[in-house]
């Protein structure tokens, strides 16, 4: 199941530039999950929906960016 989902995902490199963007977003949102912040930044850039089991944190990160990306709770 995970392999099928991964095939539909965009895997992004974790660069120094991205790490700084993530840190800034975490500071602005008051959250601490690095992976959630990376997912949000990528989804915003690509205009993708986010599928998550933790929609509250994802929405908090999106709100910090003033972005409206679809969030699908699973």
mmCIF file of the N, C-alpha and C atoms, coordinates in Angstrom:
data_MODEL
# 
_entry.id   MODEL 
# 
loop_
_atom_site.group_PDB 
_atom_site.id 
_atom_site.type_symbol 
_atom_site.label_atom_id 
_atom_site.label_alt_id 
_atom_site.label_comp_id 
_atom_site.label_asym_id 
_atom_site.label_entity_id 
_atom_site.label_seq_id 
_atom_site.pdbx_PDB_ins_code 
_atom_site.Cartn_x 
_atom_site.Cartn_y 
_atom_site.Cartn_z 
_atom_site.occupancy 
_atom_site.B_iso_or_equiv 
_atom_site.pdbx_formal_charge 
_atom_site.auth_seq_id 
_atom_site.auth_comp_id 
_atom_site.auth_asym_id 
_atom_site.auth_atom_id 
_atom_site.pdbx_PDB_model_num 
ATOM 1   N N  . UNK A 1 1  ? 0.825  -1.192 0.000  1.00 0.00 ? 1  UNK A N  1 
ATOM 2   C CA . UNK A 1 1  ? 0.000  0.000  0.000  1.00 0.00 ? 1  UNK A CA 1 
ATOM 3   C C  . UNK A 1 1  ? 0.870  1.258  0.000  1.00 0.00 ? 1  UNK A C  1 
ATOM 4   N N  . UNK A 1 2  ? 1.863  1.322  0.882  1.00 0.00 ? 2  UNK A N  1 
ATOM 5   C CA . UNK A 1 2  ? 2.711  2.517  0.967  1.00 0.00 ? 2  UNK A CA 1 
ATOM 6   C C  . UNK A 1 2  ? 3.441  2.743  -0.353 1.00 0.00 ? 2  UNK A C  1 
ATOM 7   N N  . UNK A 1 3  ? 3.906  1.686  -1.003 1.00 0.00 ? 3  UNK A N  1 
ATOM 8   C CA . UNK A 1 3  ? 4.622  1.823  -2.275 1.00 0.00 ? 3  UNK A CA 1 
ATOM 9   C C  . UNK A 1 3  ? 3.732  2.454  -3.332 1.00 0.00 ? 3  UNK A C  1 
ATOM 10  N N  . UNK A 1 4  ? 2.465  2.095  -3.361 1.00 0.00 ? 4  UNK A N  1 
ATOM 11  C CA . UNK A 1 4  ? 1.545  2.698  -4.334 1.00 0.00 ? 4  UNK A CA 1 
ATOM 12  C C  . UNK A 1 4  ? 1.330  4.172  -4.049 1.00 0.00 ? 4  UNK A C  1 
ATOM 13  N N  . UNK A 1 5  ? 1.235  4.533  -2.792 1.00 0.00 ? 5  UNK A N  1 
ATOM 14  C CA . UNK A 1 5  ? 1.064  5.933  -2.426 1.00 0.00 ? 5  UNK A CA 1 
ATOM 15  C C  . UNK A 1 5  ? 2.322  6.722  -2.780 1.00 0.00 ? 5  UNK A C  1 
ATOM 16  N N  . UNK A 1 6  ? 3.485  6.166  -2.481 1.00 0.00 ? 6  UNK A N  1 
ATOM 17  C CA . UNK A 1 6  ? 4.740  6.851  -2.769 1.00 0.00 ? 6  UNK A CA 1 
ATOM 18  C C  . UNK A 1 6  ? 4.899  7.133  -4.257 1.00 0.00 ? 6  UNK A C  1 
ATOM 19  N N  . UNK A 1 7  ? 4.435  6.238  -5.097 1.00 0.00 ? 7  UNK A N  1 
ATOM 20  C CA . UNK A 1 7  ? 4.515  6.459  -6.545 1.00 0.00 ? 7  UNK A CA 1 
ATOM 21  C C  . UNK A 1 7  ? 3.722  7.677  -6.990 1.00 0.00 ? 7  UNK A C  1 
ATOM 22  N N  . UNK A 1 8  ? 2.748  8.071  -6.219 1.00 0.00 ? 8  UNK A N  1 
ATOM 23  C CA . UNK A 1 8  ? 1.923  9.233  -6.561 1.00 0.00 ? 8  UNK A CA 1 
ATOM 24  C C  . UNK A 1 8  ? 2.447  10.519 -5.923 1.00 0.00 ? 8  UNK A C  1 
ATOM 25  N N  . UNK A 1 9  ? 3.550  10.421 -5.188 1.00 0.00 ? 9  UNK A N  1 
ATOM 26  C CA . UNK A 1 9  ? 4.085  11.569 -4.454 1.00 0.00 ? 9  UNK A CA 1 
ATOM 27  C C  . UNK A 1 9  ? 5.292  12.171 -5.173 1.00 0.00 ? 9  UNK A C  1 
ATOM 28  N N  . UNK A 1 10 ? 5.564  13.415 -4.841 1.00 0.00 ? 10 UNK A N  1 
ATOM 29  C CA . UNK A 1 10 ? 6.781  14.071 -5.288 1.00 0.00 ? 10 UNK A CA 1 
ATOM 30  C C  . UNK A 1 10 ? 7.765  14.027 -4.131 1.00 0.00 ? 10 UNK A C  1 
ATOM 31  N N  . UNK A 1 11 ? 8.911  13.401 -4.365 1.00 0.00 ? 11 UNK A N  1 
ATOM 32  C CA . UNK A 1 11 ? 9.949  13.329 -3.340 1.00 0.00 ? 11 UNK A CA 1 
ATOM 33  C C  . UNK A 1 11 ? 10.909 14.487 -3.581 1.00 0.00 ? 11 UNK A C  1 
ATOM 34  N N  . UNK A 1 12 ? 11.065 15.326 -2.576 1.00 0.00 ? 12 UNK A N  1 
ATOM 35  C CA . UNK A 1 12 ? 11.876 16.531 -2.731 1.00 0.00 ? 12 UNK A CA 1 
ATOM 36  C C  . UNK A 1 12 ? 13.159 16.427 -1.912 1.00 0.00 ? 12 UNK A C  1 
ATOM 37  N N  . UNK A 1 13 ? 14.245 16.992 -2.416 1.00 0.00 ? 13 UNK A N  1 
ATOM 38  C CA . UNK A 1 13 ? 15.483 16.993 -1.630 1.00 0.00 ? 13 UNK A CA 1 
ATOM 39  C C  . UNK A 1 13 ? 15.366 17.943 -0.444 1.00 0.00 ? 13 UNK A C  1 
ATOM 40  N N  . UNK A 1 14 ? 16.041 17.601 0.635  1.00 0.00 ? 14 UNK A N  1 
ATOM 41  C CA . UNK A 1 14 ? 16.046 18.435 1.831  1.00 0.00 ? 14 UNK A CA 1 
ATOM 42  C C  . UNK A 1 14 ? 17.317 19.278 1.800  1.00 0.00 ? 14 UNK A C  1 
ATOM 43  N N  . UNK A 1 15 ? 17.229 20.412 1.138  1.00 0.00 ? 15 UNK A N  1 
ATOM 44  C CA . UNK A 1 15 ? 18.381 21.294 0.954  1.00 0.00 ? 15 UNK A CA 1 
ATOM 45  C C  . UNK A 1 15 ? 18.511 22.257 2.131  1.00 0.00 ? 15 UNK A C  1 
ATOM 46  N N  . UNK A 1 16 ? 19.639 22.943 2.181  1.00 0.00 ? 16 UNK A N  1 
ATOM 47  C CA . UNK A 1 16 ? 19.819 23.960 3.223  1.00 0.00 ? 16 UNK A CA 1 
ATOM 48  C C  . UNK A 1 16 ? 18.777 25.069 3.073  1.00 0.00 ? 16 UNK A C  1 
ATOM 49  N N  . UNK A 1 17 ? 18.497 25.451 1.841  1.00 0.00 ? 17 UNK A N  1 
ATOM 50  C CA . UNK A 1 17 ? 17.485 26.485 1.581  1.00 0.00 ? 17 UNK A CA 1 
ATOM 51  C C  . UNK A 1 17 ? 16.123 26.051 2.116  1.00 0.00 ? 17 UNK A C  1 
ATOM 52  N N  . UNK A 1 18 ? 15.755 24.778 1.854  1.00 0.00 ? 18 UNK A N  1 
ATOM 53  C CA . UNK A 1 18 ? 14.465 24.272 2.313  1.00 0.00 ? 18 UNK A CA 1 
ATOM 54  C C  . UNK A 1 18 ? 14.447 24.193 3.844  1.00 0.00 ? 18 UNK A C  1 
ATOM 55  N N  . UNK A 1 19 ? 15.557 23.790 4.431  1.00 0.00 ? 19 UNK A N  1 
ATOM 56  C CA . UNK A 1 19 ? 15.627 23.717 5.893  1.00 0.00 ? 19 UNK A CA 1 
ATOM 57  C C  . UNK A 1 19 ? 15.373 25.083 6.518  1.00 0.00 ? 19 UNK A C  1 
ATOM 58  N N  . UNK A 1 20 ? 15.912 26.127 5.923  1.00 0.00 ? 20 UNK A N  1 
ATOM 59  C CA . UNK A 1 20 ? 15.690 27.483 6.442  1.00 0.00 ? 20 UNK A CA 1 
ATOM 60  C C  . UNK A 1 20 ? 14.243 27.911 6.268  1.00 0.00 ? 20 UNK A C  1 
ATOM 61  N N  . UNK A 1 21 ? 13.626 27.547 5.145  1.00 0.00 ? 21 UNK A N  1 
ATOM 62  C CA . UNK A 1 21 ? 12.215 27.861 4.935  1.00 0.00 ? 21 UNK A CA 1 
ATOM 63  C C  . UNK A 1 21 ? 11.351 27.138 5.970  1.00 0.00 ? 21 UNK A C  1 
ATOM 64  N N  . UNK A 1 22 ? 11.681 25.883 6.222  1.00 0.00 ? 22 UNK A N  1 
ATOM 65  C CA . UNK A 1 22 ? 10.939 25.094 7.204  1.00 0.00 ? 22 UNK A CA 1 
ATOM 66  C C  . UNK A 1 22 ? 11.079 25.711 8.588  1.00 0.00 ? 22 UNK A C  1 
ATOM 67  N N  . UNK A 1 23 ? 12.289 26.081 8.964  1.00 0.00 ? 23 UNK A N  1 
ATOM 68  C CA . UNK A 1 23 ? 12.507 26.705 10.265 1.00 0.00 ? 23 UNK A CA 1 
ATOM 69  C C  . UNK A 1 23 ? 11.711 27.982 10.421 1.00 0.00 ? 23 UNK A C  1 
ATOM 70  N N  . UNK A 1 24 ? 11.683 28.787 9.375  1.00 0.00 ? 24 UNK A N  1 
ATOM 71  C CA . UNK A 1 24 ? 10.918 30.035 9.421  1.00 0.00 ? 24 UNK A CA 1 
ATOM 72  C C  . UNK A 1 24 ? 9.424  29.748 9.580  1.00 0.00 ? 24 UNK A C  1 
ATOM 73  N N  . UNK A 1 25 ? 8.926  28.752 8.853  1.00 0.00 ? 25 UNK A N  1 
ATOM 74  C CA . UNK A 1 25 ? 7.502  28.409 8.948  1.00 0.00 ? 25 UNK A CA 1 
ATOM 75  C C  . UNK A 1 25 ? 7.168  27.862 10.332 1.00 0.00 ? 25 UNK A C  1 
ATOM 76  N N  . UNK A 1 26 ? 8.023  27.024 10.881 1.00 0.00 ? 26 UNK A N  1 
ATOM 77  C CA . UNK A 1 26 ? 7.771  26.489 12.220 1.00 0.00 ? 26 UNK A CA 1 
ATOM 78  C C  . UNK A 1 26 ? 7.732  27.615 13.249 1.00 0.00 ? 26 UNK A C  1 
ATOM 79  N N  . UNK A 1 27 ? 8.646  28.559 13.137 1.00 0.00 ? 27 UNK A N  1 
ATOM 80  C CA . UNK A 1 27 ? 8.645  29.694 14.053 1.00 0.00 ? 27 UNK A CA 1 
ATOM 81  C C  . UNK A 1 27 ? 7.396  30.535 13.930 1.00 0.00 ? 27 UNK A C  1 
ATOM 82  N N  . UNK A 1 28 ? 6.976  30.772 12.699 1.00 0.00 ? 28 UNK A N  1 
ATOM 83  C CA . UNK A 1 28 ? 5.786  31.599 12.457 1.00 0.00 ? 28 UNK A CA 1 
ATOM 84  C C  . UNK A 1 28 ? 4.505  30.912 12.936 1.00 0.00 ? 28 UNK A C  1 
ATOM 85  N N  . UNK A 1 29 ? 4.452  29.582 12.784 1.00 0.00 ? 29 UNK A N  1 
ATOM 86  C CA . UNK A 1 29 ? 3.231  28.849 13.123 1.00 0.00 ? 29 UNK A CA 1 
ATOM 87  C C  . UNK A 1 29 ? 3.191  28.392 14.573 1.00 0.00 ? 29 UNK A C  1 
ATOM 88  N N  . UNK A 1 30 ? 4.333  28.394 15.250 1.00 0.00 ? 30 UNK A N  1 
ATOM 89  C CA . UNK A 1 30 ? 4.372  27.908 16.620 1.00 0.00 ? 30 UNK A CA 1 
ATOM 90  C C  . UNK A 1 30 ? 4.262  26.397 16.721 1.00 0.00 ? 30 UNK A C  1 
ATOM 91  N N  . UNK A 1 31 ? 4.573  25.688 15.636 1.00 0.00 ? 31 UNK A N  1 
ATOM 92  C CA . UNK A 1 31 ? 4.556  24.234 15.634 1.00 0.00 ? 31 UNK A CA 1 
ATOM 93  C C  . UNK A 1 31 ? 5.989  23.720 15.570 1.00 0.00 ? 31 UNK A C  1 
ATOM 94  N N  . UNK A 1 32 ? 6.148  22.380 15.639 1.00 0.00 ? 32 UNK A N  1 
ATOM 95  C CA . UNK A 1 32 ? 7.501  21.836 15.718 1.00 0.00 ? 32 UNK A CA 1 
ATOM 96  C C  . UNK A 1 32 ? 7.760  20.661 14.777 1.00 0.00 ? 32 UNK A C  1 
ATOM 97  N N  . UNK A 1 33 ? 6.783  20.243 13.997 1.00 0.00 ? 33 UNK A N  1 
ATOM 98  C CA . UNK A 1 33 ? 6.961  19.056 13.163 1.00 0.00 ? 33 UNK A CA 1 
ATOM 99  C C  . UNK A 1 33 ? 7.605  19.429 11.828 1.00 0.00 ? 33 UNK A C  1 
ATOM 100 N N  . UNK A 1 34 ? 8.857  19.055 11.663 1.00 0.00 ? 34 UNK A N  1 
ATOM 101 C CA . UNK A 1 34 ? 9.619  19.394 10.463 1.00 0.00 ? 34 UNK A CA 1 
ATOM 102 C C  . UNK A 1 34 ? 8.996  18.777 9.219  1.00 0.00 ? 34 UNK A C  1 
ATOM 103 N N  . UNK A 1 35 ? 8.561  17.537 9.313  1.00 0.00 ? 35 UNK A N  1 
ATOM 104 C CA . UNK A 1 35 ? 7.980  16.860 8.152  1.00 0.00 ? 35 UNK A CA 1 
ATOM 105 C C  . UNK A 1 35 ? 6.682  17.538 7.722  1.00 0.00 ? 35 UNK A C  1 
ATOM 106 N N  . UNK A 1 36 ? 5.824  17.863 8.673  1.00 0.00 ? 36 UNK A N  1 
ATOM 107 C CA . UNK A 1 36 ? 4.579  18.567 8.329  1.00 0.00 ? 36 UNK A CA 1 
ATOM 108 C C  . UNK A 1 36 ? 4.878  19.876 7.608  1.00 0.00 ? 36 UNK A C  1 
ATOM 109 N N  . UNK A 1 37 ? 5.859  20.618 8.098  1.00 0.00 ? 37 UNK A N  1 
ATOM 110 C CA . UNK A 1 37 ? 6.205  21.893 7.467  1.00 0.00 ? 37 UNK A CA 1 
ATOM 111 C C  . UNK A 1 37 ? 6.742  21.680 6.060  1.00 0.00 ? 37 UNK A C  1 
ATOM 112 N N  . UNK A 1 38 ? 7.548  20.654 5.858  1.00 0.00 ? 38 UNK A N  1 
ATOM 113 C CA . UNK A 1 38 ? 8.074  20.355 4.522  1.00 0.00 ? 38 UNK A CA 1 
ATOM 114 C C  . UNK A 1 38 ? 6.946  19.981 3.567  1.00 0.00 ? 38 UNK A C  1 
ATOM 115 N N  . UNK A 1 39 ? 6.001  19.199 4.055  1.00 0.00 ? 39 UNK A N  1 
ATOM 116 C CA . UNK A 1 39 ? 4.851  18.797 3.233  1.00 0.00 ? 39 UNK A CA 1 
ATOM 117 C C  . UNK A 1 39 ? 4.035  20.026 2.840  1.00 0.00 ? 39 UNK A C  1 
ATOM 118 N N  . UNK A 1 40 ? 3.780  20.901 3.791  1.00 0.00 ? 40 UNK A N  1 
ATOM 119 C CA . UNK A 1 40 ? 2.993  22.099 3.520  1.00 0.00 ? 40 UNK A CA 1 
ATOM 120 C C  . UNK A 1 40 ? 3.685  22.987 2.491  1.00 0.00 ? 40 UNK A C  1 
ATOM 121 N N  . UNK A 1 41 ? 4.967  23.231 2.658  1.00 0.00 ? 41 UNK A N  1 
ATOM 122 C CA . UNK A 1 41 ? 5.678  24.082 1.708  1.00 0.00 ? 41 UNK A CA 1 
ATOM 123 C C  . UNK A 1 41 ? 5.639  23.494 0.301  1.00 0.00 ? 41 UNK A C  1 
ATOM 124 N N  . UNK A 1 42 ? 5.867  22.205 0.179  1.00 0.00 ? 42 UNK A N  1 
ATOM 125 C CA . UNK A 1 42 ? 5.817  21.568 -1.136 1.00 0.00 ? 42 UNK A CA 1 
ATOM 126 C C  . UNK A 1 42 ? 4.438  21.628 -1.757 1.00 0.00 ? 42 UNK A C  1 
ATOM 127 N N  . UNK A 1 43 ? 3.417  21.373 -0.952 1.00 0.00 ? 43 UNK A N  1 
ATOM 128 C CA . UNK A 1 43 ? 2.042  21.405 -1.468 1.00 0.00 ? 43 UNK A CA 1 
ATOM 129 C C  . UNK A 1 43 ? 1.660  22.802 -1.918 1.00 0.00 ? 43 UNK A C  1 
ATOM 130 N N  . UNK A 1 44 ? 2.062  23.808 -1.171 1.00 0.00 ? 44 UNK A N  1 
ATOM 131 C CA . UNK A 1 44 ? 1.757  25.193 -1.547 1.00 0.00 ? 44 UNK A CA 1 
ATOM 132 C C  . UNK A 1 44 ? 2.444  25.525 -2.876 1.00 0.00 ? 44 UNK A C  1 
ATOM 133 N N  . UNK A 1 45 ? 3.684  25.142 -3.016 1.00 0.00 ? 45 UNK A N  1 
ATOM 134 C CA . UNK A 1 45 ? 4.420  25.447 -4.256 1.00 0.00 ? 45 UNK A CA 1 
ATOM 135 C C  . UNK A 1 45 ? 3.815  24.759 -5.472 1.00 0.00 ? 45 UNK A C  1 
ATOM 136 N N  . UNK A 1 46 ? 3.313  23.539 -5.295 1.00 0.00 ? 46 UNK A N  1 
ATOM 137 C CA . UNK A 1 46 ? 2.761  22.772 -6.412 1.00 0.00 ? 46 UNK A CA 1 
ATOM 138 C C  . UNK A 1 46 ? 1.247  22.894 -6.531 1.00 0.00 ? 46 UNK A C  1 
ATOM 139 N N  . UNK A 1 47 ? 0.611  23.571 -5.583 1.00 0.00 ? 47 UNK A N  1 
ATOM 140 C CA . UNK A 1 47 ? -0.849 23.668 -5.523 1.00 0.00 ? 47 UNK A CA 1 
ATOM 141 C C  . UNK A 1 47 ? -1.475 22.275 -5.413 1.00 0.00 ? 47 UNK A C  1 
ATOM 142 N N  . UNK A 1 48 ? -0.895 21.454 -4.538 1.00 0.00 ? 48 UNK A N  1 
ATOM 143 C CA . UNK A 1 48 ? -1.370 20.092 -4.290 1.00 0.00 ? 48 UNK A CA 1 
ATOM 144 C C  . UNK A 1 48 ? -2.279 20.061 -3.071 1.00 0.00 ? 48 UNK A C  1 
ATOM 145 N N  . UNK A 1 49 ? -3.095 19.034 -2.998 1.00 0.00 ? 49 UNK A N  1 
ATOM 146 C CA . UNK A 1 49 ? -3.849 18.742 -1.778 1.00 0.00 ? 49 UNK A CA 1 
ATOM 147 C C  . UNK A 1 49 ? -2.927 17.992 -0.828 1.00 0.00 ? 49 UNK A C  1 
ATOM 148 N N  . UNK A 1 50 ? -3.268 18.009 0.459  1.00 0.00 ? 50 UNK A N  1 
ATOM 149 C CA . UNK A 1 50 ? -2.490 17.289 1.472  1.00 0.00 ? 50 UNK A CA 1 
ATOM 150 C C  . UNK A 1 50 ? -3.395 16.246 2.112  1.00 0.00 ? 50 UNK A C  1 
ATOM 151 N N  . UNK A 1 51 ? -2.940 14.992 2.095  1.00 0.00 ? 51 UNK A N  1 
ATOM 152 C CA . UNK A 1 51 ? -3.642 13.896 2.751  1.00 0.00 ? 51 UNK A CA 1 
ATOM 153 C C  . UNK A 1 51 ? -2.911 13.627 4.060  1.00 0.00 ? 51 UNK A C  1 
ATOM 154 N N  . UNK A 1 52 ? -3.642 13.687 5.187  1.00 0.00 ? 52 UNK A N  1 
ATOM 155 C CA . UNK A 1 52 ? -2.986 13.595 6.488  1.00 0.00 ? 52 UNK A CA 1 
ATOM 156 C C  . UNK A 1 52 ? -3.889 12.991 7.546  1.00 0.00 ? 52 UNK A C  1 
ATOM 157 N N  . UNK A 1 53 ? -3.267 12.427 8.559  1.00 0.00 ? 53 UNK A N  1 
ATOM 158 C CA . UNK A 1 53 ? -4.018 11.978 9.735  1.00 0.00 ? 53 UNK A CA 1 
ATOM 159 C C  . UNK A 1 53 ? -3.957 13.030 10.842 1.00 0.00 ? 53 UNK A C  1 
ATOM 160 N N  . UNK A 1 54 ? -3.283 14.146 10.576 1.00 0.00 ? 54 UNK A N  1 
ATOM 161 C CA . UNK A 1 54 ? -3.150 15.224 11.554 1.00 0.00 ? 54 UNK A CA 1 
ATOM 162 C C  . UNK A 1 54 ? -3.521 16.569 10.921 1.00 0.00 ? 54 UNK A C  1 
ATOM 163 N N  . UNK A 1 55 ? -4.776 16.749 10.558 1.00 0.00 ? 55 UNK A N  1 
ATOM 164 C CA . UNK A 1 55 ? -5.172 17.956 9.829  1.00 0.00 ? 55 UNK A CA 1 
ATOM 165 C C  . UNK A 1 55 ? -5.031 19.252 10.628 1.00 0.00 ? 55 UNK A C  1 
ATOM 166 N N  . UNK A 1 56 ? -5.115 19.180 11.949 1.00 0.00 ? 56 UNK A N  1 
ATOM 167 C CA . UNK A 1 56 ? -5.031 20.409 12.751 1.00 0.00 ? 56 UNK A CA 1 
ATOM 168 C C  . UNK A 1 56 ? -3.664 21.079 12.604 1.00 0.00 ? 56 UNK A C  1 
ATOM 169 N N  . UNK A 1 57 ? -2.585 20.292 12.711 1.00 0.00 ? 57 UNK A N  1 
ATOM 170 C CA . UNK A 1 57 ? -1.247 20.874 12.559 1.00 0.00 ? 57 UNK A CA 1 
ATOM 171 C C  . UNK A 1 57 ? -1.018 21.371 11.141 1.00 0.00 ? 57 UNK A C  1 
ATOM 172 N N  . UNK A 1 58 ? -1.482 20.617 10.159 1.00 0.00 ? 58 UNK A N  1 
ATOM 173 C CA . UNK A 1 58 ? -1.321 21.037 8.764  1.00 0.00 ? 58 UNK A CA 1 
ATOM 174 C C  . UNK A 1 58 ? -2.056 22.352 8.537  1.00 0.00 ? 58 UNK A C  1 
ATOM 175 N N  . UNK A 1 59 ? -3.262 22.464 9.040  1.00 0.00 ? 59 UNK A N  1 
ATOM 176 C CA . UNK A 1 59 ? -4.033 23.708 8.870  1.00 0.00 ? 59 UNK A CA 1 
ATOM 177 C C  . UNK A 1 59 ? -3.387 24.883 9.599  1.00 0.00 ? 59 UNK A C  1 
ATOM 178 N N  . UNK A 1 60 ? -2.777 24.625 10.741 1.00 0.00 ? 60 UNK A N  1 
ATOM 179 C CA . UNK A 1 60 ? -2.074 25.686 11.466 1.00 0.00 ? 60 UNK A CA 1 
ATOM 180 C C  . UNK A 1 60 ? -0.889 26.197 10.637 1.00 0.00 ? 60 UNK A C  1 
ATOM 181 N N  . UNK A 1 61 ? -0.159 25.297 10.007 1.00 0.00 ? 61 UNK A N  1 
ATOM 182 C CA . UNK A 1 61 ? 0.962  25.687 9.150  1.00 0.00 ? 61 UNK A CA 1 
ATOM 183 C C  . UNK A 1 61 ? 0.462  26.467 7.937  1.00 0.00 ? 61 UNK A C  1 
ATOM 184 N N  . UNK A 1 62 ? -0.616 25.995 7.318  1.00 0.00 ? 62 UNK A N  1 
ATOM 185 C CA . UNK A 1 62 ? -1.187 26.698 6.164  1.00 0.00 ? 62 UNK A CA 1 
ATOM 186 C C  . UNK A 1 62 ? -1.669 28.087 6.557  1.00 0.00 ? 62 UNK A C  1 
ATOM 187 N N  . UNK A 1 63 ? -2.276 28.208 7.725  1.00 0.00 ? 63 UNK A N  1 
ATOM 188 C CA . UNK A 1 63 ? -2.758 29.509 8.191  1.00 0.00 ? 63 UNK A CA 1 
ATOM 189 C C  . UNK A 1 63 ? -1.599 30.478 8.382  1.00 0.00 ? 63 UNK A C  1 
ATOM 190 N N  . UNK A 1 64 ? -0.470 29.978 8.860  1.00 0.00 ? 64 UNK A N  1 
ATOM 191 C CA . UNK A 1 64 ? 0.701  30.838 9.050  1.00 0.00 ? 64 UNK A CA 1 
ATOM 192 C C  . UNK A 1 64 ? 1.199  31.396 7.725  1.00 0.00 ? 64 UNK A C  1 
ATOM 193 N N  . UNK A 1 65 ? 0.955  30.659 6.648  1.00 0.00 ? 65 UNK A N  1 
ATOM 194 C CA . UNK A 1 65 ? 1.339  31.116 5.310  1.00 0.00 ? 65 UNK A CA 1 
ATOM 195 C C  . UNK A 1 65 ? 0.212  31.855 4.614  1.00 0.00 ? 65 UNK A C  1 
ATOM 196 N N  . UNK A 1 66 ? -0.960 31.901 5.248  1.00 0.00 ? 66 UNK A N  1 
ATOM 197 C CA . UNK A 1 66 ? -2.169 32.478 4.646  1.00 0.00 ? 66 UNK A CA 1 
ATOM 198 C C  . UNK A 1 66 ? -2.473 31.804 3.308  1.00 0.00 ? 66 UNK A C  1 
ATOM 199 N N  . UNK A 1 67 ? -2.396 30.466 3.333  1.00 0.00 ? 67 UNK A N  1 
ATOM 200 C CA . UNK A 1 67 ? -2.644 29.655 2.140  1.00 0.00 ? 67 UNK A CA 1 
ATOM 201 C C  . UNK A 1 67 ? -3.864 28.782 2.361  1.00 0.00 ? 67 UNK A C  1 
ATOM 202 N N  . UNK A 1 68 ? -4.565 28.492 1.280  1.00 0.00 ? 68 UNK A N  1 
ATOM 203 C CA . UNK A 1 68 ? -5.762 27.659 1.335  1.00 0.00 ? 68 UNK A CA 1 
ATOM 204 C C  . UNK A 1 68 ? -5.559 26.467 0.417  1.00 0.00 ? 68 UNK A C  1 
ATOM 205 N N  . UNK A 1 69 ? -4.888 25.447 0.928  1.00 0.00 ? 69 UNK A N  1 
ATOM 206 C CA . UNK A 1 69 ? -4.643 24.201 0.196  1.00 0.00 ? 69 UNK A CA 1 
ATOM 207 C C  . UNK A 1 69 ? -5.642 23.178 0.716  1.00 0.00 ? 69 UNK A C  1 
ATOM 208 N N  . UNK A 1 70 ? -6.243 22.369 -0.150 1.00 0.00 ? 70 UNK A N  1 
ATOM 209 C CA . UNK A 1 70 ? -7.169 21.334 0.347  1.00 0.00 ? 70 UNK A CA 1 
ATOM 210 C C  . UNK A 1 70 ? -6.449 20.353 1.285  1.00 0.00 ? 70 UNK A C  1 
ATOM 211 N N  . UNK A 1 71 ? -7.073 20.064 2.416  1.00 0.00 ? 71 UNK A N  1 
ATOM 212 C CA . UNK A 1 71 ? -6.546 19.111 3.385  1.00 0.00 ? 71 UNK A CA 1 
ATOM 213 C C  . UNK A 1 71 ? -7.544 17.967 3.510  1.00 0.00 ? 71 UNK A C  1 
ATOM 214 N N  . UNK A 1 72 ? -7.077 16.763 3.236  1.00 0.00 ? 72 UNK A N  1 
ATOM 215 C CA . UNK A 1 72 ? -7.934 15.568 3.273  1.00 0.00 ? 72 UNK A CA 1 
ATOM 216 C C  . UNK A 1 72 ? -7.544 14.761 4.495  1.00 0.00 ? 72 UNK A C  1 
ATOM 217 N N  . UNK A 1 73 ? -8.463 14.610 5.421  1.00 0.00 ? 73 UNK A N  1 
ATOM 218 C CA . UNK A 1 73 ? -8.228 13.875 6.665  1.00 0.00 ? 73 UNK A CA 1 
ATOM 219 C C  . UNK A 1 73 ? -8.468 12.392 6.435  1.00 0.00 ? 73 UNK A C  1 
ATOM 220 N N  . UNK A 1 74 ? -7.491 11.579 6.842  1.00 0.00 ? 74 UNK A N  1 
ATOM 221 C CA . UNK A 1 74 ? -7.653 10.119 6.737  1.00 0.00 ? 74 UNK A CA 1 
ATOM 222 C C  . UNK A 1 74 ? -7.558 9.473  8.101  1.00 0.00 ? 74 UNK A C  1 
# 
